[in-house]
C-alpha cells in the first residue's frame, strides 16, 4: 500500500488532478481511497457525477462519538474509488487546520486503516502549510508527495513553501515524488517551471496542457479518464498512475526537499536580482513617541501597559486569563463568561474558591454561599475549535441576558484566541436584541497576552471603562485599589484598613477591584483620594493606567505593615483630610501597646542572630521589629534581585547580599551561625541546626502585624530545632 499526497496552491487544479489520478488507478483494479483535505470539499466531486457528499467535520458536528460509523462518511465513486471529504468551517471563522487534524483522528478511530487499500491519496490545500494542513506530509500518512503547480509566481511560491514543510518533518529519507505541471497557457510557462524544478532538484513527472477538454468534463461532472479516455490529458494521467505504481514497487526514485530562499525564488521566477531597498517611513515630530492614552484605540490602550515579566521577556508566572478572571469575578453583580473549554473555567474557579476557603479557615472570613455563581463557560469543544465558537458565545450571552444579568464580561482563553474568534461580533449581535445590557470583551486569549499579572492589568483596564467621569468628588471618601484578591488575608487586611480610616472619619467608596459592585465602580470618582494597596510592578502599572485615563490623586504610600509604616501612613493620610490631631492620638495609643509588648518579648529574643533570605523588596517592617527586639541581623539576602528595586532605610547600615540563592544561604548558615533564618520558603525539616520561619508574601497590615511575627519567634526560639516526631523512622546512628 502506498500513500500519496498532492499539494498545491488553491485553484491550481489539485482536485482535478487527484480525481483523474484516482480514476486511472481505479480502472487498473487498484483499491483507492481519496481524501479531500480542503474546506471547499470538492475534491471527489468528479468521481461522484458532480454530487457533493457529507463532510467528516459536518458529520462529527452532529453525532456523538458513540453514534459515528465509517460508512456514513465513506462513499463509492467512479471505478470503485472510496471518497471522503474533510470539509471545514465557514470562511473567516474557526480553524480549518484543526479540522484536518480532527478528520484524520476520526477516520482512524472508525477503522479506516483496517481496509486494505492499495493507494491512499490525499488532496491537500497548500497555500499555508500549517500544523493541520501539514498532517498528510507526516511520515505515517504520506510515502510520496507531489507538487501541483503552474508557472505563475504564487503557485511556484506555494510549491516552495510545501518543500519547506516537508523538510521540517523529514530527517533524511527522501519523499518528494516530483512536480505536476498544470499549464495556464502563459508565455514561457514551461521554462519557468523547468527552471524551478532544476533549482529544487525535482523532475517534472507530467505537464498537462491547457485544453477545453477539462471544462467539458467539468460540465459533465466526470473525470477526463471517464469522459475522454483517449485524450492527451487522459494519457498523461495514466502516465502519472504508472509513476505511482513504480514508486510503490520501488522502481522510481524519490527526492529530498530542497526549498529555495525567498530571494532565490524572486531571482529565479521573476528575474529580480537587485538587492532589496528598505526605507523607513518618515514620521513627523508630533507623530513620534508614545501615543496619548486618552486618544488612542482600545487596542493601543491595552498594549501600552505591560508588566515587568512581559516587557523583559522573563518566564511568565501564571496565565493572563486567570488574572483577568480574578478581576472581573470580584464584581458581585456582573457575570464573567469564560470563552473557552470547560477545563479553563474549572481551573480558574478552583484557585479562586481555594483562596476563599483558606481565608475562611485562617481568618474566619464568612462565605456567602454564592461563590462561583457569577462565573460560567461557553464550554468550547472540538467542534468549536474547528468551526468557531461564535454561536456558542452568542447563545451564552443571550441566556445570561434573559436570566437578568445586566453586566457581562467575556474573558477569552487560548483556544478562542488561536482560532481568532470575533467576540465583538457576538457582542454586537446580542446587543441588537438586548440594547440595555452592558457587555465587555477582555481579549487576553489565555496566556497569549502575558502572565497572571498582565491579566490583572487587562481586566482592570476594561473595567475602568465603566467609571462615570462626570461624577463629582465628595469629602472624606477614598478608593482602595489593587488589593491581592487571592490572598488569604484579603478581607482581614481590608477590615484593618477600614478601621484605621474610620478613626479619621474617612469611608471607603470603592474597592477597585475586590468584592465590589457595578454601581460602586461607576461612582469611582466620588472619592477625592485613592490608596494603592501595593507598590509592586502590577500595582504601579495599574496606578499609571488609572491616572492616564482619569487623572486622579493617589496617596503616596501603600498599605502599611508594622508600627513604623502604619504611623507614617496615618500621618500622610491625616494631612489629606485635616485630621492630624486624631492621627497623633491614635499613633500614641498604638505606640504604648507596641513598646509594652516589645519589652515583654525582648528578654527571650535579645542577642539572637538572624539571617534574612527573601524575595520581597519591602523588608523594613520586619527589619525594624528585629532591631527593636535587640536581635542581631547577620545578613539580608535578596533572592533574585540585582538591588535596583530594593528600597530600605537600612541600606549602608546592614550587610546586604544581592542575587542571593540557596547555596549562599547554606554557606552563610555555616559561617555566620544564625539562631533564626527568615525566608519566604522555609524547609519543612531544618537540617542546619537552626530555627526557620516564614516571611509571608502578603503580610498582615496595620500597627500590630509585626508583633504577631515577634510573638511567633519568641515561641519558636524556646522550642527544639527539630521536634521529636519529625525524626520518627529516621536513622539517628
VMD Tcl script that draws the C-alpha trace (Angstrom):
set ca {
  {0.00 0.00 0.00}
  {1.25 3.46 -0.90}
  {0.04 6.77 0.50}
  {0.30 9.80 -1.79}
  {-0.27 13.48 -1.01}
  {-0.90 16.09 -3.70}
  {-0.20 19.66 -2.57}
  {-0.55 22.95 -4.38}
  {-1.89 26.48 -4.33}
  {-5.65 26.89 -4.08}
  {-7.28 26.88 -7.52}
  {-4.27 25.32 -9.24}
  {-6.18 22.18 -10.24}
  {-5.21 19.73 -7.49}
  {-8.69 18.30 -7.19}
  {-8.97 17.72 -10.94}
  {-5.58 16.02 -10.99}
  {-6.39 13.97 -7.88}
  {-9.76 12.76 -9.16}
  {-8.37 11.77 -12.57}
  {-5.39 10.03 -10.97}
  {-7.71 8.06 -8.66}
  {-9.90 7.16 -11.65}
  {-6.89 5.93 -13.65}
  {-5.69 3.79 -10.74}
  {-9.23 2.51 -10.09}
  {-9.62 1.39 -13.72}
  {-6.49 -0.75 -13.22}
  {-8.22 -2.61 -10.42}
  {-6.48 -0.76 -7.64}
  {-8.41 -0.22 -4.45}
  {-8.14 3.56 -3.98}
  {-9.12 5.93 -1.16}
  {-9.21 9.65 -1.97}
  {-9.45 12.10 0.95}
  {-10.19 15.73 0.13}
  {-8.38 17.96 2.64}
  {-9.72 21.33 1.59}
  {-12.53 23.35 3.22}
  {-14.12 23.70 -0.25}
  {-14.84 19.93 -0.05}
  {-14.93 19.49 -3.84}
  {-12.02 17.07 -4.28}
  {-14.13 13.99 -5.07}
  {-16.92 15.73 -7.00}
  {-15.80 14.46 -10.42}
  {-15.69 10.89 -9.11}
  {-19.32 11.19 -7.93}
  {-21.03 12.58 -11.04}
  {-20.81 16.08 -9.57}
  {-22.72 15.12 -6.41}
  {-21.43 16.57 -3.13}
  {-21.12 14.25 -0.14}
  {-21.41 14.96 3.60}
  {-18.11 16.06 5.07}
  {-16.44 14.45 8.05}
  {-16.49 17.69 10.03}
  {-20.19 18.33 9.44}
  {-20.85 14.71 10.41}
  {-19.00 14.79 13.73}
  {-20.59 18.14 14.50}
  {-23.99 16.42 14.66}
  {-23.01 12.98 16.01}
  {-21.73 11.89 19.38}
  {-18.61 9.68 19.23}
  {-20.59 6.52 20.09}
  {-23.05 7.22 17.22}
  {-20.45 7.53 14.46}
  {-19.98 4.92 11.72}
  {-17.40 4.84 8.93}
  {-20.00 4.00 6.25}
  {-21.76 7.31 6.95}
  {-18.81 9.32 5.59}
  {-17.27 6.88 3.08}
  {-18.78 6.92 -0.43}
  {-18.06 4.94 -3.60}
  {-17.19 6.86 -6.72}
  {-16.15 6.05 -10.29}
  {-14.04 2.89 -10.70}
  {-14.79 1.90 -7.12}
  {-12.76 4.77 -5.63}
  {-13.62 5.32 -1.94}
  {-14.29 9.03 -1.36}
  {-14.04 11.11 1.80}
  {-14.28 14.89 2.21}
  {-12.86 16.54 5.33}
  {-14.72 19.83 4.94}
  {-14.09 22.85 7.13}
  {-15.56 25.92 8.78}
  {-17.16 28.86 7.06}
  {-14.66 31.42 5.74}
  {-13.38 33.75 8.43}
  {-14.19 31.61 11.47}
  {-12.75 28.62 13.26}
  {-9.60 26.75 12.33}
  {-9.58 24.67 9.13}
  {-6.18 23.22 10.04}
  {-7.58 21.86 13.30}
  {-10.37 20.37 11.18}
  {-7.89 18.36 9.13}
  {-6.33 17.00 12.33}
  {-9.77 16.00 13.60}
  {-10.67 14.35 10.28}
  {-7.65 12.08 10.40}
  {-8.31 11.22 14.05}
  {-11.96 10.34 13.30}
  {-11.06 8.20 10.28}
  {-8.52 6.27 12.34}
  {-10.95 5.80 15.23}
  {-13.64 4.50 12.86}
  {-11.27 1.89 11.40}
  {-10.21 3.30 8.03}
  {-6.79 1.69 8.45}
  {-8.42 -1.73 8.64}
  {-9.47 -1.54 4.96}
  {-6.76 -2.95 2.62}
  {-6.48 -0.06 0.14}
  {-3.74 -0.23 -2.48}
  {-3.47 3.56 -2.73}
  {-4.48 6.33 -0.33}
  {-4.49 9.71 -1.99}
  {-4.71 12.98 -0.07}
  {-5.72 16.13 -1.96}
  {-4.47 18.99 0.23}
  {-4.68 22.77 0.14}
  {-1.10 24.00 0.08}
  {-1.28 27.80 0.33}
  {-0.43 27.65 4.04}
  {1.40 24.64 5.41}
  {0.19 24.99 8.99}
  {0.16 22.20 11.53}
  {-3.25 20.93 10.43}
  {-2.75 21.03 6.66}
  {0.69 19.51 7.14}
  {-0.76 16.29 8.62}
  {-0.60 14.37 5.30}
  {3.09 15.33 4.99}
  {3.93 13.42 8.15}
  {5.60 10.07 7.63}
  {2.74 7.94 8.90}
  {0.44 9.35 6.20}
  {2.43 10.05 3.03}
  {5.09 7.90 1.39}
  {5.24 10.21 -1.62}
  {4.39 13.88 -2.15}
  {3.63 15.53 -5.50}
  {3.63 19.29 -6.02}
  {0.95 20.61 -8.39}
  {1.87 23.99 -9.87}
  {1.62 26.29 -12.86}
  {4.27 28.74 -14.00}
  {2.76 31.62 -12.01}
  {4.95 33.05 -9.29}
  {2.48 32.49 -6.44}
  {1.86 28.88 -7.49}
  {5.61 28.21 -7.52}
  {5.94 30.11 -4.24}
  {3.34 27.80 -2.66}
  {5.16 24.75 -4.02}
  {8.40 26.02 -2.49}
  {6.63 26.55 0.85}
  {5.43 22.96 0.76}
  {9.03 21.83 0.29}
  {9.88 23.81 3.42}
  {7.14 22.00 5.29}
  {8.38 18.60 4.11}
  {11.91 19.44 5.20}
  {10.61 20.34 8.66}
  {9.15 16.84 9.03}
  {11.95 14.86 7.38}
  {15.34 13.89 8.67}
  {16.99 12.00 5.84}
  {14.69 9.69 3.84}
  {13.51 11.24 0.53}
  {9.73 11.51 -0.03}
  {9.15 14.05 -2.82}
  {7.98 12.28 -5.98}
  {8.16 15.27 -8.31}
  {6.26 18.16 -9.90}
  {2.95 18.02 -11.79}
  {2.79 20.98 -14.15}
  {-0.79 22.12 -14.81}
  {-0.43 24.71 -17.53}
  {-2.22 28.06 -17.54}
  {-1.13 28.83 -21.07}
  {1.28 31.60 -20.06}
  {4.21 32.72 -22.17}
  {7.39 30.76 -21.37}
  {5.47 28.98 -18.61}
  {7.08 25.57 -19.02}
  {10.54 27.14 -18.97}
  {9.79 28.77 -15.61}
  {8.52 25.51 -14.13}
  {11.54 23.71 -15.60}
  {13.91 26.25 -14.05}
  {12.23 25.86 -10.66}
  {12.31 22.07 -10.90}
  {16.02 22.13 -11.74}
  {16.72 24.55 -8.89}
  {15.00 22.33 -6.30}
  {16.36 19.16 -7.94}
  {13.00 17.59 -8.80}
  {11.65 16.02 -12.01}
  {8.54 17.21 -13.84}
  {6.54 13.99 -13.90}
  {3.85 15.24 -16.30}
  {2.98 18.57 -17.93}
  {-0.76 18.93 -18.52}
  {-1.78 21.17 -21.44}
  {-4.41 23.87 -21.15}
  {-7.38 22.46 -23.10}
  {-11.18 22.78 -23.27}
  {-11.42 19.06 -22.53}
  {-11.10 19.86 -18.82}
  {-14.08 22.25 -18.97}
  {-16.11 19.68 -20.90}
  {-15.52 17.01 -18.29}
  {-16.35 19.51 -15.53}
  {-19.72 20.24 -17.15}
  {-20.47 16.52 -17.18}
  {-19.43 16.20 -13.56}
  {-16.97 13.48 -14.54}
  {-13.25 12.86 -14.84}
  {-11.44 13.05 -18.16}
  {-10.48 9.38 -17.64}
  {-14.18 8.52 -17.75}
  {-15.40 11.04 -20.34}
  {-12.45 11.37 -22.74}
  {-10.33 8.25 -22.21}
  {-8.34 8.68 -25.44}
  {-7.47 12.35 -24.97}
  {-3.97 13.66 -24.37}
  {-4.72 14.60 -20.71}
  {-6.07 11.06 -20.08}
  {-2.85 9.58 -21.46}
  {-0.85 11.86 -19.16}
  {-2.93 10.91 -16.12}
  {-2.28 7.25 -16.89}
  {1.41 8.06 -17.14}
  {1.13 9.62 -13.65}
  {-0.58 6.42 -12.45}
  {2.36 4.46 -13.91}
  {4.72 6.64 -11.89}
  {2.86 5.88 -8.66}
  {2.95 2.14 -9.38}
  {6.69 2.38 -9.96}
  {7.16 4.23 -6.66}
  {5.05 1.58 -4.94}
  {7.26 -1.11 -6.44}
  {10.38 0.92 -5.59}
  {11.20 1.24 -9.30}
  {11.07 5.06 -9.26}
  {13.24 7.47 -7.32}
  {12.05 9.76 -4.52}
  {13.83 13.01 -3.70}
  {14.72 15.13 -0.70}
  {13.10 18.54 -0.20}
  {15.47 21.36 -1.20}
  {13.47 24.60 -0.97}
  {14.78 27.95 -2.17}
  {15.03 31.12 -0.14}
  {12.61 33.95 -0.95}
  {15.35 35.95 -2.66}
  {16.34 32.91 -4.73}
  {12.70 32.46 -5.74}
  {12.37 36.07 -6.88}
  {15.57 35.89 -8.86}
  {14.63 32.59 -10.47}
  {10.98 33.21 -11.37}
  {10.74 36.99 -11.62}
  {14.28 37.65 -12.79}
  {14.72 40.04 -9.87}
  {18.39 40.14 -8.93}
  {18.55 43.57 -7.30}
  {19.24 43.95 -3.62}
  {16.19 44.86 -1.54}
  {15.91 48.55 -0.70}
  {14.39 49.36 2.66}
  {13.46 52.86 3.64}
  {11.74 53.66 6.91}
  {8.56 55.70 6.63}
  {9.23 59.27 7.71}
  {7.20 60.37 10.72}
  {6.66 63.97 11.63}
  {7.94 65.09 15.03}
  {4.45 65.25 16.51}
  {3.75 61.69 15.29}
  {6.64 60.03 17.11}
  {6.81 58.82 20.71}
  {4.18 57.09 22.80}
  {0.55 57.61 21.78}
  {-1.74 59.59 24.06}
  {-3.68 57.10 26.14}
  {-6.79 59.26 26.06}
  {-6.94 59.43 22.27}
  {-5.82 56.01 21.06}
  {-7.90 52.99 20.24}
  {-8.82 50.30 22.77}
  {-6.11 48.05 21.36}
  {-3.45 50.72 21.83}
  {-4.73 51.41 25.33}
  {-4.35 47.75 26.09}
  {-0.90 47.44 24.61}
  {0.58 50.39 26.47}
  {0.61 48.76 29.89}
  {2.92 45.77 30.19}
  {4.07 44.03 33.35}
  {7.75 43.56 34.04}
  {7.80 39.90 33.04}
  {6.13 40.63 29.70}
  {8.31 43.66 28.92}
  {11.55 41.86 29.80}
  {10.51 38.54 28.25}
  {11.01 36.79 31.56}
  {9.33 33.44 32.34}
  {5.62 34.09 32.66}
  {4.08 33.41 36.06}
  {0.62 32.01 35.52}
  {-1.90 32.83 32.82}
  {-3.41 36.17 31.82}
  {-6.84 34.54 31.51}
  {-6.70 33.61 35.20}
  {-5.54 37.11 36.11}
  {-8.38 38.76 34.20}
  {-10.95 36.40 35.73}
  {-9.57 37.18 39.20}
  {-10.56 40.81 38.48}
  {-13.93 40.53 36.76}
  {-15.25 37.86 39.16}
  {-14.84 40.36 42.01}
  {-17.76 42.39 40.64}
  {-20.55 40.68 42.52}
  {-23.43 41.82 40.29}
  {-21.68 41.15 36.97}
  {-21.32 37.85 35.12}
  {-17.93 36.60 33.94}
  {-18.06 34.34 30.89}
  {-15.01 32.17 30.20}
  {-14.85 31.87 26.41}
  {-13.09 28.55 26.11}
  {-13.13 24.91 27.24}
  {-14.85 23.98 30.48}
  {-11.49 22.97 31.97}
  {-10.23 26.58 31.87}
  {-13.20 27.70 33.93}
  {-12.78 24.78 36.32}
  {-9.12 25.58 37.00}
  {-9.83 29.29 37.49}
  {-12.78 28.52 39.77}
  {-10.64 26.14 41.78}
  {-7.96 28.66 42.69}
  {-10.50 31.44 43.31}
  {-12.53 29.26 45.66}
  {-9.39 27.86 47.31}
  {-8.38 31.37 48.30}
  {-11.81 31.96 49.85}
  {-11.74 28.65 51.74}
  {-8.22 29.31 53.04}
  {-9.29 32.77 54.19}
  {-12.29 31.25 55.95}
  {-10.23 28.64 57.80}
  {-7.37 31.00 58.71}
  {-9.13 34.29 59.40}
  {-12.73 33.24 59.95}
  {-13.92 35.05 56.82}
  {-17.59 34.26 56.18}
  {-18.56 32.57 52.93}
  {-21.79 33.78 51.33}
  {-22.63 30.51 49.64}
  {-22.93 32.39 46.32}
  {-19.27 31.98 45.37}
  {-18.89 30.99 41.71}
  {-22.50 31.84 40.77}
  {-21.30 34.73 38.60}
  {-18.87 32.64 36.54}
  {-19.86 30.44 33.55}
  {-18.22 28.99 30.44}
  {-19.08 28.76 26.75}
  {-17.74 25.20 27.00}
  {-15.79 25.15 23.75}
  {-15.22 21.62 22.45}
  {-13.69 20.02 19.38}
  {-16.40 21.34 17.06}
  {-15.89 24.88 18.33}
  {-12.14 24.69 17.67}
  {-12.87 23.77 14.07}
  {-15.97 25.78 13.18}
  {-15.52 28.66 15.60}
  {-17.50 29.31 18.77}
  {-19.38 32.48 17.82}
  {-22.74 30.70 18.05}
  {-21.90 29.23 21.46}
  {-20.84 32.65 22.73}
  {-23.92 34.40 21.36}
  {-26.16 31.73 22.88}
  {-24.40 32.05 26.23}
  {-24.82 35.83 26.19}
  {-28.49 35.61 25.26}
  {-29.24 33.13 28.05}
  {-27.41 35.35 30.54}
  {-29.36 38.40 29.36}
  {-32.67 36.55 29.69}
  {-31.61 35.37 33.17}
  {-31.34 39.01 34.22}
  {-27.61 39.77 34.07}
  {-27.21 43.42 33.07}
  {-23.40 43.46 33.05}
  {-21.26 40.76 31.47}
  {-17.54 40.28 30.87}
  {-16.21 37.83 28.28}
  {-12.66 36.65 29.03}
  {-11.01 34.72 26.19}
  {-8.87 31.61 26.66}
  {-6.04 30.29 24.48}
  {-8.25 28.27 22.07}
  {-10.56 31.22 21.42}
  {-7.55 33.40 20.66}
  {-5.78 30.84 18.49}
  {-8.77 30.35 16.18}
  {-9.41 34.10 16.09}
  {-12.97 34.10 17.41}
  {-14.55 37.53 16.98}
  {-16.06 38.29 20.38}
  {-17.06 41.81 19.32}
  {-19.27 40.41 16.56}
  {-21.13 38.22 19.07}
  {-21.49 41.17 21.41}
  {-22.87 43.31 18.59}
  {-25.45 40.70 17.55}
  {-26.67 40.18 21.14}
  {-26.83 43.92 21.77}
  {-29.27 44.19 18.87}
  {-31.75 42.16 20.93}
  {-30.74 43.49 24.35}
  {-29.54 47.07 23.85}
  {-29.80 47.85 27.57}
  {-27.21 45.21 28.52}
  {-23.56 46.12 29.10}
  {-21.21 43.53 27.59}
  {-17.44 43.90 27.72}
  {-14.75 41.82 25.98}
  {-11.47 41.10 27.79}
  {-9.34 39.67 24.93}
  {-6.40 38.19 26.85}
  {-6.51 34.91 24.87}
  {-5.29 32.68 27.70}
  {-1.59 33.25 28.15}
  {-1.11 34.93 24.76}
  {-1.43 38.39 26.35}
  {1.08 37.53 29.07}
  {1.15 36.28 32.65}
  {-1.26 36.42 35.59}
  {-0.22 39.97 36.50}
  {-0.78 41.13 32.91}
  {-4.24 39.60 33.05}
  {-4.96 41.62 36.20}
  {-3.96 44.80 34.38}
  {-6.02 43.90 31.30}
  {-9.09 43.15 33.41}
  {-8.76 46.42 35.31}
  {-8.28 48.29 32.04}
  {-11.59 47.03 30.69}
  {-13.47 47.53 33.97}
  {-12.14 51.08 34.27}
  {-14.19 51.90 31.18}
  {-17.30 51.62 33.35}
  {-16.26 54.59 35.51}
  {-18.50 57.63 35.06}
  {-16.16 60.62 34.58}
  {-18.94 63.13 35.33}
  {-19.35 62.07 38.98}
  {-18.17 64.75 41.42}
  {-15.83 64.05 44.33}
  {-17.16 64.06 47.88}
  {-15.35 64.73 51.16}
  {-13.63 62.01 53.13}
  {-14.15 59.20 50.63}
  {-11.30 57.05 49.35}
  {-10.92 54.24 46.82}
  {-8.84 51.17 47.62}
  {-7.03 49.98 44.50}
  {-5.10 46.83 43.63}
  {-5.72 44.53 46.60}
  {-4.37 40.97 46.34}
  {-7.63 39.18 45.64}
  {-6.14 35.70 46.05}
  {-4.51 36.40 49.43}
  {-5.84 34.57 52.46}
  {-5.81 37.87 54.35}
  {-7.55 39.93 51.67}
  {-10.63 40.77 53.73}
  {-8.92 40.79 57.12}
  {-6.41 43.34 55.79}
  {-9.24 45.42 54.36}
  {-11.01 45.34 57.73}
  {-7.87 46.71 59.42}
  {-7.50 49.47 56.82}
  {-11.21 50.31 57.03}
  {-10.95 50.58 60.83}
  {-7.93 52.90 60.60}
  {-9.74 55.07 58.06}
  {-12.84 55.15 60.21}
  {-10.90 56.52 63.15}
  {-10.06 59.51 60.95}
  {-13.67 59.88 59.79}
  {-12.87 58.54 56.29}
  {-15.02 55.97 54.44}
  {-14.25 53.59 51.56}
  {-16.08 54.43 48.34}
  {-14.95 51.58 46.04}
  {-12.61 48.61 46.24}
  {-11.10 48.51 42.77}
  {-11.39 45.61 42.30}
  {-12.41 43.42 45.20}
  {-15.90 42.43 46.32}
  {-17.43 45.45 44.63}
  {-20.50 46.31 42.56}
  {-21.14 47.94 39.20}
  {-22.66 50.98 40.92}
  {-19.58 51.46 43.10}
  {-17.35 51.28 40.02}
  {-19.48 53.82 38.15}
  {-19.20 56.16 41.15}
  {-15.45 55.65 41.45}
  {-14.84 59.39 41.11}
  {-16.79 60.19 44.27}
  {-13.55 59.57 46.16}
  {-11.19 62.52 46.48}
  {-8.19 60.27 47.22}
  {-7.06 56.86 46.02}
  {-5.00 54.39 48.03}
  {-2.88 51.93 46.05}
  {-2.66 48.81 48.19}
  {0.75 47.63 46.91}
  {3.55 49.47 45.15}
  {4.74 46.38 43.28}
  {5.05 46.09 39.49}
  {1.41 45.33 38.70}
  {0.21 47.89 41.27}
  {2.29 50.68 39.75}
  {1.09 49.78 36.24}
  {-2.50 49.91 37.50}
  {-1.80 53.32 39.03}
  {-0.35 54.53 35.73}
  {-3.35 53.20 33.81}
  {-5.95 54.88 36.06}
  {-4.02 58.12 36.25}
  {-3.71 58.22 32.45}
  {-7.41 57.57 31.98}
  {-8.85 59.63 34.85}
  {-6.13 61.98 36.13}
  {-6.73 61.04 39.79}
  {-4.78 61.65 43.01}
  {-3.06 58.86 44.94}
  {-1.79 58.63 48.48}
  {1.99 58.37 48.35}
  {2.24 55.21 50.48}
  {0.86 51.65 50.04}
  {-0.87 49.57 52.70}
  {1.36 49.82 55.79}
  {2.94 46.83 57.55}
  {4.20 47.15 61.12}
  {4.23 50.05 63.56}
  {6.59 52.48 61.79}
  {4.98 52.16 58.35}
  {1.48 52.44 59.79}
  {2.36 55.57 61.76}
  {3.85 57.20 58.63}
  {0.82 56.14 56.58}
  {-1.67 57.59 59.06}
  {0.19 60.91 59.29}
  {0.22 61.28 55.49}
  {-3.45 60.32 55.23}
  {-4.41 62.72 58.05}
  {-2.73 65.62 56.20}
  {-5.02 64.98 53.22}
  {-8.17 65.32 55.34}
  {-7.05 67.73 58.08}
  {-7.21 65.07 60.79}
  {-3.66 65.40 62.18}
  {-4.72 65.53 65.85}
  {-6.78 62.36 65.57}
  {-3.89 60.60 63.86}
  {-1.38 61.65 66.53}
  {-3.66 60.41 69.30}
  {-4.13 57.04 67.61}
  {-0.39 56.66 66.96}
  {0.40 57.42 70.62}
  {-2.06 54.76 71.78}
  {-0.60 52.15 69.45}
  {2.96 53.19 70.37}
  {2.28 52.36 74.01}
  {0.90 48.94 73.07}
  {3.85 48.25 70.76}
  {6.52 49.31 73.27}
  {4.91 47.32 76.08}
  {4.77 44.08 74.08}
  {8.26 44.50 72.62}
  {9.56 44.92 76.18}
  {7.85 41.68 77.19}
  {9.36 39.76 74.29}
  {12.86 41.25 74.29}
  {14.25 39.03 77.10}
  {13.58 35.91 75.02}
  {14.99 37.29 71.76}
  {17.68 39.84 72.59}
  {21.05 38.91 71.11}
  {19.64 36.21 68.83}
  {21.29 36.20 65.41}
  {19.00 36.47 62.38}
  {19.66 35.71 58.70}
  {17.06 37.03 56.22}
  {16.68 35.38 52.79}
  {13.72 36.82 50.89}
  {12.23 37.73 47.52}
  {10.45 40.74 48.99}
  {11.56 44.23 48.14}
  {9.87 45.71 51.22}
  {11.55 44.30 54.32}
  {11.82 47.35 56.58}
  {8.78 46.34 58.64}
  {10.47 43.09 59.62}
  {13.94 44.62 59.99}
  {12.55 47.34 62.32}
  {10.92 44.71 64.52}
  {14.08 42.59 64.73}
  {16.17 45.61 65.75}
  {13.56 46.80 68.28}
  {13.74 43.35 69.91}
  {17.50 43.66 70.32}
  {18.18 40.85 67.84}
  {21.25 40.95 65.57}
  {20.88 40.80 61.77}
  {23.90 38.96 60.36}
  {22.84 39.40 56.72}
  {19.93 40.35 54.45}
  {19.96 38.25 51.26}
  {17.75 39.40 48.39}
  {16.74 36.41 46.24}
  {16.56 37.01 42.50}
  {17.32 40.73 42.77}
  {20.15 42.90 41.50}
  {19.23 45.57 44.06}
  {17.87 48.16 41.64}
  {14.32 47.88 43.02}
  {15.16 47.34 46.70}
  {14.23 50.33 48.84}
  {15.15 50.49 52.53}
  {16.14 52.93 55.25}
  {18.81 50.42 56.25}
  {20.89 50.36 53.05}
  {24.50 51.08 54.01}
  {23.89 50.03 57.62}
  {23.08 46.33 57.36}
  {25.08 43.69 55.44}
  {23.20 43.15 52.15}
  {23.77 40.46 49.52}
  {22.04 40.84 46.17}
  {21.18 37.94 43.86}
  {21.07 35.64 46.87}
  {20.45 31.90 46.45}
  {20.20 28.62 48.36}
  {23.92 27.88 48.04}
  {24.86 31.23 49.56}
  {22.34 30.70 52.35}
  {23.77 27.29 53.28}
  {27.29 28.71 53.34}
  {26.19 31.68 55.50}
  {24.46 29.35 57.96}
  {27.75 27.50 58.39}
  {29.90 30.63 58.77}
  {27.58 33.21 60.39}
  {25.87 30.83 62.86}
  {22.39 32.41 62.91}
  {19.84 31.31 65.51}
  {16.91 32.13 63.21}
  {16.62 32.09 59.41}
  {13.70 34.01 57.92}
  {12.74 33.20 54.33}
  {9.71 33.01 52.06}
  {10.10 29.23 51.70}
  {11.47 27.71 54.94}
  {12.36 23.99 54.82}
  {9.89 21.53 56.35}
  {12.69 19.79 58.25}
  {15.62 22.12 59.00}
  {18.92 20.30 58.62}
  {21.31 23.08 59.58}
  {20.55 23.07 63.32}
  {18.85 26.48 63.27}
  {15.27 27.65 63.56}
  {13.42 28.67 60.39}
  {10.32 30.82 59.98}
  {8.35 32.13 57.01}
  {8.20 35.70 55.76}
  {4.71 35.97 54.20}
  {4.46 37.17 50.61}
  {1.32 39.07 51.58}
  {1.82 40.15 55.22}
  {-0.95 41.32 57.53}
  {-1.23 45.11 57.57}
  {-1.51 47.61 60.38}
  {0.26 48.51 63.61}
  {0.31 45.05 65.13}
  {1.33 42.79 62.24}
  {4.99 42.84 63.28}
  {4.02 41.98 66.87}
  {2.34 38.83 65.58}
  {5.66 37.81 63.99}
  {7.62 38.69 67.17}
  {5.35 36.55 69.34}
  {5.85 33.64 66.98}
  {9.64 33.98 67.08}
  {9.54 34.08 70.85}
  {7.66 30.78 70.99}
  {9.84 29.28 68.28}
  {13.13 30.08 69.98}
  {12.00 28.25 73.13}
  {11.38 25.03 71.17}
  {13.93 22.46 69.98}
  {15.07 23.00 66.37}
  {13.53 19.68 65.29}
  {10.52 18.28 67.12}
  {10.91 14.64 68.07}
  {8.03 13.37 65.94}
  {9.74 14.64 62.78}
  {12.53 12.16 63.42}
  {10.22 9.15 63.50}
  {11.73 6.48 61.30}
  {14.97 8.43 60.75}
  {18.38 6.78 61.11}
  {19.99 8.62 64.06}
  {23.06 6.38 64.34}
}
mol new
graphics top color blue
foreach p $ca { graphics top sphere $p radius 0.5 }
foreach p [lrange $ca 0 end-1] q [lrange $ca 1 end] { graphics top cylinder $p $q radius 0.2 }
display resetview
